[in-house]
């Protein structure tokens, strides 16, 4: 009888210790300042330059259309749609690259949550510099390989 009670008590103690050790671990929240990332990242600047170049190409195409005067409004709309599509593709590419970097940073599940800083009023560990560094490192290697 005492043996059964001692086994039950031991199991309850083990369960309580496991419960408290699980819930007393520090939960970390990472935050990323996207404005800072867009200003300081070489990769973001490179993608912005790509978008600007495409915009200039489309602007030149638009100027050529002005001289032709053939179905001008429809062609303007088409050029505008093309620019919007290119912009969305570049933004999606940058978002995918940032997501890969964040996954790599968090491969040890160090953070429970990673949020954009503009949505966080207080707290969280700012990982923006780490994201910028890793993003630029990854894509400078890719660019160097493409140049060879």
C-alpha positions, -999 to 999 in steps of 0.1 A, spaced: 0 0 0 28 24 10 47 14 -21 18 24 -44 14 57 -26 51 65 -28 51 56 -66 21 79 -72 38 107 -51 71 103 -71 52 105 -104 34 137 -92 66 153 -81 83 144 -115 53 158 -133 54 190 -113 91 195 -118 87 189 -156 58 213 -157 76 241 -139 108 237 -157 90 238 -191 70 269 -183 98 288 -165 121 288 -195 126 323 -208 106 330 -239 125 351 -264 108 375 -289 128 388 -319 120 420 -337 131 433 -371 131 469 -381 122 467 -418 129 504 -424 164 500 -411 168 468 -431 157 485 -463 181 515 -457 212 496 -446 211 463 -465 232 461 -496 209 434 -510 178 455 -505 196 484 -523 206 461 -551 170 450 -556 159 486 -554 184 495 -582 170 466 -603 135 481 -599 148 516 -607 165 503 -639 133 485 -649 113 517 -642 137 537 -664 134 512 -692 96 514 -690 97 552 -688 118 552 -720 93 529 -736 65 552 -725 83 582 -741 87 563 -773 49 557 -772 42 594 -768 60 600 -801 40 573 -819 6 584 -805 -9 550 -813 -35 537 -787 -16 557 -761 -39 552 -731 -40 514 -734 -2 512 -737 3 535 -707 -19 511 -687 1 482 -699 34 497 -690 20 507 -655 8 471 -650 42 457 -661 60 480 -636 36 470 -608 42 433 -616 80 437 -616 78 456 -583 57 429 -567 81 402 -580 111 421 -565 93 426 -532 84 390 -531 120 380 -538 133 402 -510 106 388 -486 116 352 -495 152 360 -489 145 376 -456 124 347 -446 152 323 -454 177 343 -434 153 345 -404 148 307 -406 185 303 -406 190 326 -376 162 308 -357 174 272 -367 179 265 -330 144 277 -321 160 304 -300 130 327 -305 94 318 -299 82 347 -320 98 371 -345 78 403 -353 82 435 -373 94 462 -349 67 487 -360 41 464 -345 58 461 -311 56 489 -286 79 475 -260 103 446 -256 118 420 -278 154 415 -289 163 435 -320 178 411 -346 178 435 -375 216 439 -377 220 401 -377 194 397 -405 211 425 -426 245 410 -421 234 375 -431 213 386 -460 241 407 -475 267 379 -469 245 353 -486 238 373 -516 273 388 -520 285 352 -524 257 345 -550 266 377 -569 303 368 -568 296 333 -582 274 348 -609 302 372 -619 327 344 -625 
